[in-house]
Amino acid sequence: MTNTAARRPWRTLMPGLALVVALATLAGCGDDADATSPSGDPSSASGAVTVEDPWVRATTGTDDPTMTGAFLVVDNNTDEDVTLESASSPVAGMAQLHEMVAVDGEMVMQEAPGGIVVRAGGGQLLQPGGYHVMLMKLKRELAPGDEVELTLGFSDGTAVEVTAPVKEFTEEAGHYHSPGTAEHGH
Ligand SMILES: [Cu+2]
């Protein structure tokens, strides 16, 4: 896990992003066909890694408006495991991939060592209470209805750019530990 990209000024990444957008467009989203579970149907494999149902938690009215979580579903329609290795967003000075772990009976978040693996032909949910993209050093407040660009980098070299709507998420005390309340469109 490196965060070298996050430390660089965003503009230095822009030339690469043009290619990213092109790749993401070619990969397609499969919005029409995909009403199934994230684990998917192998027979419908499109040979691509796709990102669906992205959303970002609003920061308006939160204790710490400098950070928030981004949530989404990764579908791996290829024959090989792939690892989500990096994330970035123009609204965040820094982004990390986080997991939740139990420490002394409490769920806390930490950077996911080695990223987030998505099995061949399978899917992985990033949701409140579980894996998530941590957006830090936010450059502005995120209100419900806003949109946030996210770029996800994978171990096979692909990068997927998505536009995530900002949504309200009411949480209990602590960070994102409300398993079972995740919004998941599938
Ligand atoms: Cu986190």
Residues whose N, C-alpha, C, O or C-beta is under 5 A from the ligand:
A	BS01	CU	H98 M109 M134
